[in-house]
Amino acid sequence: MELKRQQQVTACKRNSGHRGKLKHFRILVHRGKLKDFGHQSRTDACTRNVSTNTMTTHDTLNNRQNMKSKLRLLSTVILTTLLLSFTSKNEIEQCYISFKTATNLTDADPERLPETSEKVRIVKTDNGEVEVTRIDGYRVLYNNDKKAPFVNLKVELSENKSYKKDQKHFIDNLKYLNSHSQNMETKDLIQLEFNGYKVYGFSRATIETGSTLGTFVMFPGNGVTVYFYFNNMKPEYRNFESVGDYKKQRDRFMDEYTKYLKACKDK
């Protein structure tokens, strides 16, 4: 920068010298020496102009550097926000799969859906087959004191943009299954509420038929769908003795699960 400034001053002086030949004047000063005031004035002007231009160039470079720094900072903030948003929308929170205090039931370790699984699955409705998204999922079994699985809990994560549509398809699928099954408790879907969470599903009117006695679903938000499957078992493995006993244990599990979910801070 300094070398360039000196070169500019020299060039300016040279140009000033040529111009000064035509309009050159001298005056006498003490000791008989002559001093070229015109040439000196032009030299000072060159120095000032070059200095001003140098400062302007330096300020421009500083402004550009400041702008680049601000742009880099803004890009970092945007990227960080997107990464955090992506993470929060594409993982199932631990609260949904960490419930361990079900009455008379013992939870198994959560099993995660393999990463290679299809991100879209097909469900049946009265209007035909429809697609629902599933970008993540877990299964947790809850075994009775005879080590038989009474509850099969499934938690799935929809794509955020498809969550509302997926909910409708899940409900339509439950309606279809209920209307095409025998010995069901009601013709329409059962609607229950536990601790502020609405649950929809169907249940059998007898424990003598079917491998699954009840299927219920709830939508706690953030793309999450929770399935409750209540399994039927052979008499020697059952933890219930009648339909009424089964329904009591069914409702108790969903009540305890949603109470835990409501209090959990990791969701």
CYANA upper distance limits for C-alpha pairs under 8 A (distance plus 0.5 A):
  1 MET  CA      5 ARG  CA      6.82
  2 GLU  CA      6 GLN  CA      6.82
  3 LEU  CA      7 GLN  CA      6.82
  4 LYS  CA      8 GLN  CA      6.80
  5 ARG  CA      9 VAL  CA      6.82
  5 ARG  CA     50 VAL  CA      7.10
  5 ARG  CA     51 SER  CA      7.93
  5 ARG  CA     54 THR  CA      7.38
  6 GLN  CA     10 THR  CA      6.72
  7 GLN  CA     11 ALA  CA      6.72
  8 GLN  CA     12 CYS  CA      6.64
  8 GLN  CA     50 VAL  CA      6.97
  9 VAL  CA     13 LYS  CA      6.68
  9 VAL  CA     46 CYS  CA      6.54
  9 VAL  CA     47 THR  CA      6.30
  9 VAL  CA     50 VAL  CA      6.75
 10 THR  CA     14 ARG  CA      6.70
 11 ALA  CA     15 ASN  CA      6.80
 12 CYS  CA     16 SER  CA      6.65
 12 CYS  CA     43 THR  CA      8.19
 12 CYS  CA     46 CYS  CA      6.18
 13 LYS  CA     17 GLY  CA      6.60
 13 LYS  CA     42 ARG  CA      7.99
 13 LYS  CA     43 THR  CA      6.20
 13 LYS  CA     46 CYS  CA      7.12
 14 ARG  CA     18 HIS  CA      7.06
 15 ASN  CA     19 ARG  CA      6.90
 16 SER  CA     20 GLY  CA      6.50
 16 SER  CA     39 HIS  CA      7.76
 16 SER  CA     42 ARG  CA      6.81
 16 SER  CA     43 THR  CA      7.76
 17 GLY  CA     21 LYS  CA      7.18
 17 GLY  CA     39 HIS  CA      7.38
 18 HIS  CA     22 LEU  CA      8.48
 19 ARG  CA     23 LYS  CA      7.87
 20 GLY  CA     24 HIS  CA      5.80
 20 GLY  CA     38 GLY  CA      8.00
 20 GLY  CA     39 HIS  CA      7.16
 24 HIS  CA     36 ASP  CA      8.44
 24 HIS  CA     38 GLY  CA      7.35
 24 HIS  CA     39 HIS  CA      8.35
 25 PHE  CA     36 ASP  CA      7.36
 25 PHE  CA     37 PHE  CA      8.35
 25 PHE  CA     38 GLY  CA      7.48
 26 ARG  CA     34 LEU  CA      6.90
 26 ARG  CA     35 LYS  CA      6.66
 26 ARG  CA     36 ASP  CA      5.86
 26 ARG  CA     37 PHE  CA      7.54
 27 ILE  CA     34 LEU  CA      6.55
 27 ILE  CA     35 LYS  CA      6.95
 27 ILE  CA     36 ASP  CA      7.93
 28 LEU  CA     32 GLY  CA      6.82
 28 LEU  CA     33 LYS  CA      6.79
 28 LEU  CA     34 LEU  CA      5.63
 28 LEU  CA     35 LYS  CA      7.58
 29 VAL  CA     33 LYS  CA      6.27
 29 VAL  CA     34 LEU  CA      6.58
 29 VAL  CA     35 LYS  CA      7.68
 36 ASP  CA     40 GLN  CA      6.75
 37 PHE  CA     41 SER  CA      6.51
 38 GLY  CA     42 ARG  CA      6.83
 39 HIS  CA     43 THR  CA      6.67
 40 GLN  CA     44 ASP  CA      6.67
 41 SER  CA     45 ALA  CA      6.66
 42 ARG  CA     46 CYS  CA      6.68
 43 THR  CA     47 THR  CA      6.79
 44 ASP  CA     48 ARG  CA      6.68
 45 ALA  CA     49 ASN  CA      6.53
 46 CYS  CA     50 VAL  CA      6.55
 47 THR  CA     51 SER  CA      6.55
 48 ARG  CA     52 THR  CA      6.54
 49 ASN  CA     53 ASN  CA      6.62
 50 VAL  CA     54 THR  CA      6.50
 51 SER  CA     55 MET  CA      6.65
 52 THR  CA     56 THR  CA      6.65
 53 ASN  CA     57 THR  CA      6.62
 54 THR  CA     58 HIS  CA      6.59
 55 MET  CA     59 ASP  CA      6.58
 56 THR  CA     60 THR  CA      6.65
 57 THR  CA     61 LEU  CA      6.76
 58 HIS  CA     62 ASN  CA      6.75
 59 ASP  CA     63 ASN  CA      6.63
 60 THR  CA     64 ARG  CA      6.72
 61 LEU  CA     65 GLN  CA      6.65
 62 ASN  CA     66 ASN  CA      6.59
 63 ASN  CA     67 MET  CA      6.61
 64 ARG  CA     68 LYS  CA      6.68
 65 GLN  CA     69 SER  CA      6.68
 66 ASN  CA     70 LYS  CA      6.72
 67 MET  CA     71 LEU  CA      6.68
 68 LYS  CA     72 ARG  CA      6.65
 69 SER  CA     73 LEU  CA      6.69
 70 LYS  CA     74 LEU  CA      6.60
 71 LEU  CA     75 SER  CA      6.58
 72 ARG  CA     76 THR  CA      6.71
 73 LEU  CA     77 VAL  CA      6.81
 74 LEU  CA     78 ILE  CA      6.73
 75 SER  CA     79 LEU  CA      6.58
 76 THR  CA     80 THR  CA      6.57
 77 VAL  CA     81 THR  CA      6.68
 78 ILE  CA     82 LEU  CA      6.73
 79 LEU  CA     83 LEU  CA      6.66
 80 THR  CA     84 LEU  CA      6.69
 81 THR  CA     85 SER  CA      6.56
 82 LEU  CA     86 PHE  CA      6.49
 83 LEU  CA     87 THR  CA      6.67
 84 LEU  CA     88 SER  CA      6.68
 85 SER  CA     89 LYS  CA      6.74
 86 PHE  CA     90 ASN  CA      6.64
 87 THR  CA     91 GLU  CA      6.84
 89 LYS  CA    159 GLU  CA      8.46
 89 LYS  CA    160 ASN  CA      7.55
 89 LYS  CA    222 ASN  CA      7.64
 89 LYS  CA    223 GLY  CA      8.00
 90 ASN  CA    135 ILE  CA      7.59
 90 ASN  CA    136 ASP  CA      7.65
 90 ASN  CA    157 LEU  CA      7.87
 90 ASN  CA    159 GLU  CA      8.36
 91 GLU  CA    136 ASP  CA      7.20
 91 GLU  CA    157 LEU  CA      8.00
 92 ILE  CA     96 TYR  CA      7.85
 92 ILE  CA    136 ASP  CA      7.54
 92 ILE  CA    137 GLY  CA      7.86
 92 ILE  CA    155 VAL  CA      8.39
 92 ILE  CA    156 GLU  CA      8.15
 92 ILE  CA    157 LEU  CA      7.15
 92 ILE  CA    224 VAL  CA      7.93
 93 GLU  CA     97 ILE  CA      8.21
 93 GLU  CA    266 ASP  CA      6.97
 93 GLU  CA    267 LYS  CA      5.72
 94 GLN  CA     98 SER  CA      6.35
 94 GLN  CA    266 ASP  CA      6.89
 94 GLN  CA    267 LYS  CA      7.46
 95 CYS  CA     99 PHE  CA      7.57
 95 CYS  CA    261 LEU  CA      6.66
 95 CYS  CA    264 CYS  CA      6.48
 95 CYS  CA    265 LYS  CA      8.03
 95 CYS  CA    266 ASP  CA      6.22
 95 CYS  CA    267 LYS  CA      6.32
 96 TYR  CA    155 VAL  CA      7.59
 96 TYR  CA    261 LEU  CA      7.25
 96 TYR  CA    267 LYS  CA      8.28
 97 ILE  CA    110 PRO  CA      7.14
 97 ILE  CA    138 TYR  CA      7.95
 97 ILE  CA    139 ARG  CA      8.45
 97 ILE  CA    140 VAL  CA      7.34
 97 ILE  CA    155 VAL  CA      8.12
 99 PHE  CA    107 ASP  CA      8.37
 99 PHE  CA    257 TYR  CA      7.05
 99 PHE  CA    260 TYR  CA      7.34
 99 PHE  CA    261 LEU  CA      8.41
100 LYS  CA    106 THR  CA      7.65
100 LYS  CA    107 ASP  CA      6.52
101 THR  CA    105 LEU  CA      8.32
101 THR  CA    106 THR  CA      8.41
101 THR  CA    256 GLU  CA      8.34
102 ALA  CA    106 THR  CA      7.62
102 ALA  CA    253 PHE  CA      6.76
102 ALA  CA    256 GLU  CA      7.05
102 ALA  CA    257 TYR  CA      7.92
103 THR  CA    253 PHE  CA      7.92
104 ASN  CA    144 ASN  CA      6.79
104 ASN  CA    145 ASP  CA      7.32
105 LEU  CA    142 TYR  CA      6.18
105 LEU  CA    143 ASN  CA      5.81
105 LEU  CA    144 ASN  CA      5.28
105 LEU  CA    145 ASP  CA      7.26
106 THR  CA    142 TYR  CA      5.79
106 THR  CA    143 ASN  CA      5.67
106 THR  CA    144 ASN  CA      7.00
106 THR  CA    145 ASP  CA      8.30
107 ASP  CA    140 VAL  CA      7.37
107 ASP  CA    141 LEU  CA      6.34
107 ASP  CA    142 TYR  CA      4.90
107 ASP  CA    143 ASN  CA      6.85
108 ALA  CA    140 VAL  CA      6.60
108 ALA  CA    141 LEU  CA      5.91
108 ALA  CA    142 TYR  CA      6.73
108 ALA  CA    143 ASN  CA      8.03
109 ASP  CA    140 VAL  CA      6.98
109 ASP  CA    141 LEU  CA      8.25
110 PRO  CA    138 TYR  CA      6.81
110 PRO  CA    139 ARG  CA      6.14
110 PRO  CA    140 VAL  CA      5.25
110 PRO  CA    141 LEU  CA      8.19
111 GLU  CA    138 TYR  CA      5.92
111 GLU  CA    139 ARG  CA      5.65
111 GLU  CA    140 VAL  CA      6.97
112 ARG  CA    136 ASP  CA      8.37
112 ARG  CA    137 GLY  CA      6.39
112 ARG  CA    138 TYR  CA      4.89
112 ARG  CA    139 ARG  CA      7.03
113 LEU  CA    117 SER  CA      7.41
113 LEU  CA    136 ASP  CA      6.92
113 LEU  CA    137 GLY  CA      5.54
113 LEU  CA    138 TYR  CA      6.21
113 LEU  CA    139 ARG  CA      8.36
115 GLU  CA    136 ASP  CA      8.46
118 GLU  CA    134 ARG  CA      8.14
119 LYS  CA    133 THR  CA      6.27
119 LYS  CA    134 ARG  CA      5.40
119 LYS  CA    135 ILE  CA      5.52
119 LYS  CA    136 ASP  CA      8.41
120 VAL  CA    131 GLU  CA      6.84
120 VAL  CA    132 VAL  CA      6.14
120 VAL  CA    133 THR  CA      4.91
120 VAL  CA    134 ARG  CA      6.09
120 VAL  CA    135 ILE  CA      8.19
121 ARG  CA    131 GLU  CA      6.13
121 ARG  CA    132 VAL  CA      6.06
121 ARG  CA    133 THR  CA      6.91
121 ARG  CA    134 ARG  CA      7.60
122 ILE  CA    129 GLU  CA      6.79
122 ILE  CA    130 VAL  CA      6.09
122 ILE  CA    131 GLU  CA      5.19
122 ILE  CA    132 VAL  CA      6.88
123 VAL  CA    129 GLU  CA      6.09
123 VAL  CA    130 VAL  CA      6.10
123 VAL  CA    131 GLU  CA      6.92
123 VAL  CA    132 VAL  CA      7.85
123 VAL  CA    169 HIS  CA      8.20
123 VAL  CA    170 PHE  CA      8.27
123 VAL  CA    173 ASN  CA      6.80
124 LYS  CA    128 GLY  CA      6.36
124 LYS  CA    129 GLU  CA      4.97
124 LYS  CA    130 VAL  CA      6.92
124 LYS  CA    173 ASN  CA      6.03
124 LYS  CA    176 TYR  CA      7.50
125 THR  CA    129 GLU  CA      6.41
125 THR  CA    130 VAL  CA      7.73
125 THR  CA    169 HIS  CA      8.03
125 THR  CA    172 ASP  CA      6.00
125 THR  CA    173 ASN  CA      5.31
125 THR  CA    175 LYS  CA      8.00
125 THR  CA    176 TYR  CA      5.73
126 ASP  CA    172 ASP  CA      7.88
126 ASP  CA    173 ASN  CA      8.35
126 ASP  CA    176 TYR  CA      6.25
130 VAL  CA    169 HIS  CA      7.58
131 GLU  CA    166 ASP  CA      8.42
131 GLU  CA    169 HIS  CA      8.39
132 VAL  CA    158 SER  CA      8.11
132 VAL  CA    162 SER  CA      8.34
132 VAL  CA    165 LYS  CA      8.47
132 VAL  CA    166 ASP  CA      5.76
132 VAL  CA    169 HIS  CA      7.59
133 THR  CA    157 LEU  CA      8.22
133 THR  CA    158 SER  CA      5.55
133 THR  CA    159 GLU  CA      6.56
133 THR  CA    162 SER  CA      7.51
133 THR  CA    166 ASP  CA      7.46
134 ARG  CA    156 GLU  CA      6.69
134 ARG  CA    157 LEU  CA      5.96
134 ARG  CA    158 SER  CA      5.38
134 ARG  CA    159 GLU  CA      7.48
135 ILE  CA    156 GLU  CA      8.12
135 ILE  CA    157 LEU  CA      6.21
135 ILE  CA    158 SER  CA      6.43
135 ILE  CA    159 GLU  CA      7.09
136 ASP  CA    156 GLU  CA      6.31
136 ASP  CA    157 LEU  CA      5.63
136 ASP  CA    158 SER  CA      8.04
137 GLY  CA    154 LYS  CA      7.73
137 GLY  CA    155 VAL  CA      5.99
137 GLY  CA    156 GLU  CA      4.75
137 GLY  CA    157 LEU  CA      6.64
138 TYR  CA    154 LYS  CA      6.21
138 TYR  CA    155 VAL  CA      5.75
138 TYR  CA    156 GLU  CA      7.08
139 ARG  CA    152 ASN  CA      7.51
139 ARG  CA    153 LEU  CA      6.14
139 ARG  CA    154 LYS  CA      5.03
139 ARG  CA    155 VAL  CA      7.01
140 VAL  CA    152 ASN  CA      6.65
140 VAL  CA    153 LEU  CA      5.63
140 VAL  CA    154 LYS  CA      6.99
141 LEU  CA    149 PRO  CA      6.53
141 LEU  CA    150 PHE  CA      8.19
141 LEU  CA    151 VAL  CA      6.36
141 LEU  CA    152 ASN  CA      5.29
141 LEU  CA    153 LEU  CA      6.64
142 TYR  CA    149 PRO  CA      5.97
142 TYR  CA    150 PHE  CA      6.54
142 TYR  CA    151 VAL  CA      5.58
142 TYR  CA    152 ASN  CA      7.03
142 TYR  CA    153 LEU  CA      8.30
143 ASN  CA    147 LYS  CA      5.61
143 ASN  CA    148 ALA  CA      5.51
143 ASN  CA    149 PRO  CA      4.57
143 ASN  CA    150 PHE  CA      6.13
143 ASN  CA    151 VAL  CA      7.52
144 ASN  CA    148 ALA  CA      6.00
144 ASN  CA    149 PRO  CA      6.79
144 ASN  CA    150 PHE  CA      6.77
144 ASN  CA    239 ASN  CA      6.99
145 ASP  CA    239 ASN  CA      8.20
146 LYS  CA    237 TYR  CA      6.56
146 LYS  CA    238 ARG  CA      8.35
146 LYS  CA    239 ASN  CA      8.42
148 ALA  CA    233 MET  CA      8.47
148 ALA  CA    237 TYR  CA      6.77
148 ALA  CA    238 ARG  CA      8.19
149 PRO  CA    231 ASN  CA      7.52
150 PHE  CA    230 PHE  CA      6.24
150 PHE  CA    231 ASN  CA      5.63
150 PHE  CA    232 ASN  CA      7.79
150 PHE  CA    239 ASN  CA      8.38
151 VAL  CA    228 PHE  CA      7.33
151 VAL  CA    229 TYR  CA      6.20
151 VAL  CA    230 PHE  CA      5.32
151 VAL  CA    231 ASN  CA      6.67
152 ASN  CA    228 PHE  CA      6.68
152 ASN  CA    229 TYR  CA      5.46
152 ASN  CA    230 PHE  CA      6.94
152 ASN  CA    231 ASN  CA      7.86
153 LEU  CA    226 VAL  CA      7.79
153 LEU  CA    227 TYR  CA      6.27
153 LEU  CA    228 PHE  CA      5.49
153 LEU  CA    229 TYR  CA      6.77
154 LYS  CA    226 VAL  CA      6.34
154 LYS  CA    227 TYR  CA      5.44
154 LYS  CA    228 PHE  CA      7.15
155 VAL  CA    224 VAL  CA      7.43
155 VAL  CA    225 THR  CA      6.28
155 VAL  CA    226 VAL  CA      5.06
155 VAL  CA    227 TYR  CA      6.72
156 GLU  CA    224 VAL  CA      6.29
156 GLU  CA    225 THR  CA      5.77
156 GLU  CA    226 VAL  CA      7.01
157 LEU  CA    223 GLY  CA      5.90
157 LEU  CA    224 VAL  CA      5.20
157 LEU  CA    225 THR  CA      6.87
158 SER  CA    162 SER  CA      7.06
158 SER  CA    163 TYR  CA      6.01
158 SER  CA    166 ASP  CA      7.82
158 SER  CA    223 GLY  CA      5.50
158 SER  CA    224 VAL  CA      6.92
158 SER  CA    225 THR  CA      8.19
159 GLU  CA    163 TYR  CA      6.52
159 GLU  CA    223 GLY  CA      7.02
160 ASN  CA    222 ASN  CA      7.82
160 ASN  CA    223 GLY  CA      6.05
162 SER  CA    166 ASP  CA      6.42
163 TYR  CA    167 GLN  CA      6.69
163 TYR  CA    223 GLY  CA      5.91
164 LYS  CA    168 LYS  CA      7.21
165 LYS  CA    169 HIS  CA      6.92
166 ASP  CA    170 PHE  CA      6.60
167 GLN  CA    171 ILE  CA      6.81
167 GLN  CA    219 PHE  CA      8.02
168 LYS  CA    172 ASP  CA      6.64
169 HIS  CA    173 ASN  CA      6.51
170 PHE  CA    174 LEU  CA      6.85
171 ILE  CA    175 LYS  CA      6.82
171 ILE  CA    200 TYR  CA      8.15
172 ASP  CA    176 TYR  CA      6.70
173 ASN  CA    177 LEU  CA      6.72
174 LEU  CA    178 ASN  CA      6.53
174 LEU  CA    189 LEU  CA      8.01
174 LEU  CA    201 GLY  CA      6.95
174 LEU  CA    202 PHE  CA      7.89
175 LYS  CA    179 SER  CA      6.62
175 LYS  CA    188 ASP  CA      7.65
175 LYS  CA    189 LEU  CA      6.95
176 TYR  CA    180 HIS  CA      6.69
177 LEU  CA    181 SER  CA      6.63
178 ASN  CA    184 MET  CA      7.51
178 ASN  CA    187 LYS  CA      7.64
178 ASN  CA    188 ASP  CA      8.08
178 ASN  CA    189 LEU  CA      7.91
178 ASN  CA    202 PHE  CA      6.77
179 SER  CA    187 LYS  CA      7.21
179 SER  CA    188 ASP  CA      8.50
182 GLN  CA    204 ARG  CA      8.46
183 ASN  CA    204 ARG  CA      6.23
183 ASN  CA    205 ALA  CA      6.04
183 ASN  CA    206 THR  CA      7.25
184 MET  CA    202 PHE  CA      7.77
184 MET  CA    203 SER  CA      6.36
184 MET  CA    204 ARG  CA      4.69
184 MET  CA    205 ALA  CA      5.64
184 MET  CA    206 THR  CA      8.41
185 GLU  CA    202 PHE  CA      7.62
185 GLU  CA    203 SER  CA      6.01
185 GLU  CA    204 ARG  CA      5.52
185 GLU  CA    205 ALA  CA      4.92
186 THR  CA    190 ILE  CA      7.72
186 THR  CA    202 PHE  CA      7.81
186 THR  CA    203 SER  CA      8.17
188 ASP  CA    202 PHE  CA      8.45
189 LEU  CA    200 TYR  CA      6.96
189 LEU  CA    201 GLY  CA      5.90
189 LEU  CA    202 PHE  CA      6.03
190 ILE  CA    200 TYR  CA      6.19
190 ILE  CA    201 GLY  CA      5.74
190 ILE  CA    202 PHE  CA      6.10
190 ILE  CA    203 SER  CA      8.44
191 GLN  CA    198 LYS  CA      7.59
191 GLN  CA    199 VAL  CA      6.27
191 GLN  CA    200 TYR  CA      5.26
191 GLN  CA    201 GLY  CA      7.26
192 LEU  CA    198 LYS  CA      6.39
192 LEU  CA    199 VAL  CA      5.60
192 LEU  CA    200 TYR  CA      6.99
193 GLU  CA    197 TYR  CA      5.99
193 GLU  CA    198 LYS  CA      4.97
193 GLU  CA    199 VAL  CA      6.35
194 PHE  CA    198 LYS  CA      7.10
194 PHE  CA    199 VAL  CA      8.17
194 PHE  CA    254 MET  CA      7.60
194 PHE  CA    255 ASP  CA      5.86
194 PHE  CA    258 THR  CA      6.88
194 PHE  CA    259 LYS  CA      8.11
195 ASN  CA    255 ASP  CA      7.52
195 ASN  CA    258 THR  CA      6.65
195 ASN  CA    259 LYS  CA      6.38
195 ASN  CA    262 LYS  CA      7.82
197 TYR  CA    218 MET  CA      7.73
197 TYR  CA    219 PHE  CA      8.42
197 TYR  CA    220 PRO  CA      7.40
197 TYR  CA    258 THR  CA      7.48
198 LYS  CA    218 MET  CA      6.66
198 LYS  CA    219 PHE  CA      8.13
199 VAL  CA    216 PHE  CA      6.92
199 VAL  CA    217 VAL  CA      6.12
199 VAL  CA    218 MET  CA      5.22
199 VAL  CA    219 PHE  CA      8.32
200 TYR  CA    216 PHE  CA      5.86
200 TYR  CA    217 VAL  CA      5.83
200 TYR  CA    218 MET  CA      6.88
201 GLY  CA    214 GLY  CA      7.89
201 GLY  CA    215 THR  CA      5.97
201 GLY  CA    216 PHE  CA      4.49
201 GLY  CA    217 VAL  CA      6.63
202 PHE  CA    214 GLY  CA      6.23
202 PHE  CA    215 THR  CA      6.17
202 PHE  CA    216 PHE  CA      6.98
203 SER  CA    213 LEU  CA      6.15
203 SER  CA    214 GLY  CA      4.59
203 SER  CA    215 THR  CA      7.01
204 ARG  CA    213 LEU  CA      5.77
204 ARG  CA    214 GLY  CA      6.78
205 ALA  CA    243 VAL  CA      7.35
206 THR  CA    242 SER  CA      8.46
206 THR  CA    243 VAL  CA      6.36
207 ILE  CA    213 LEU  CA      7.38
207 ILE  CA    232 ASN  CA      7.39
207 ILE  CA    242 SER  CA      7.29
207 ILE  CA    243 VAL  CA      6.47
210 GLY  CA    232 ASN  CA      7.28
211 SER  CA    231 ASN  CA      6.59
211 SER  CA    232 ASN  CA      5.45
211 SER  CA    233 MET  CA      7.41
212 THR  CA    229 TYR  CA      7.42
212 THR  CA    230 PHE  CA      6.40
212 THR  CA    231 ASN  CA      4.95
212 THR  CA    232 ASN  CA      5.64
213 LEU  CA    229 TYR  CA      8.32
213 LEU  CA    230 PHE  CA      6.12
213 LEU  CA    231 ASN  CA      6.18
213 LEU  CA    232 ASN  CA      6.05
214 GLY  CA    228 PHE  CA      8.35
214 GLY  CA    229 TYR  CA      6.44
214 GLY  CA    230 PHE  CA      5.60
214 GLY  CA    231 ASN  CA      7.74
215 THR  CA    227 TYR  CA      7.70
215 THR  CA    228 PHE  CA      6.21
215 THR  CA    229 TYR  CA      5.25
215 THR  CA    230 PHE  CA      6.96
216 PHE  CA    227 TYR  CA      6.29
216 PHE  CA    228 PHE  CA      5.53
216 PHE  CA    229 TYR  CA      7.13
217 VAL  CA    225 THR  CA      7.46
217 VAL  CA    226 VAL  CA      6.06
217 VAL  CA    227 TYR  CA      5.05
217 VAL  CA    228 PHE  CA      6.67
218 MET  CA    225 THR  CA      6.43
218 MET  CA    226 VAL  CA      5.83
218 MET  CA    227 TYR  CA      7.28
219 PHE  CA    223 GLY  CA      8.42
219 PHE  CA    224 VAL  CA      6.65
219 PHE  CA    225 THR  CA      5.38
219 PHE  CA    226 VAL  CA      6.97
220 PRO  CA    224 VAL  CA      6.76
220 PRO  CA    225 THR  CA      7.34
220 PRO  CA    226 VAL  CA      8.27
221 GLY  CA    225 THR  CA      8.19
230 PHE  CA    250 ARG  CA      7.63
232 ASN  CA    238 ARG  CA      8.08
233 MET  CA    237 TYR  CA      6.49
233 MET  CA    238 ARG  CA      6.12
234 LYS  CA    238 ARG  CA      6.83
240 PHE  CA    245 ASP  CA      5.97
240 PHE  CA    246 TYR  CA      5.92
240 PHE  CA    249 GLN  CA      8.40
241 GLU  CA    245 ASP  CA      6.62
241 GLU  CA    246 TYR  CA      7.79
242 SER  CA    246 TYR  CA      6.64
243 VAL  CA    247 LYS  CA      6.62
244 GLY  CA    248 LYS  CA      6.68
245 ASP  CA    249 GLN  CA      6.84
246 TYR  CA    250 ARG  CA      6.47
247 LYS  CA    251 ASP  CA      6.56
248 LYS  CA    252 ARG  CA      6.62
249 GLN  CA    253 PHE  CA      6.67
250 ARG  CA    254 MET  CA      7.12
251 ASP  CA    255 ASP  CA      6.56
252 ARG  CA    256 GLU  CA      6.61
253 PHE  CA    257 TYR  CA      6.52
254 MET  CA    258 THR  CA      6.54
255 ASP  CA    259 LYS  CA      6.58
256 GLU  CA    260 TYR  CA      6.72
257 TYR  CA    261 LEU  CA      6.65
258 THR  CA    262 LYS  CA      6.48
259 LYS  CA    263 ALA  CA      6.97
260 TYR  CA    264 CYS  CA      6.52
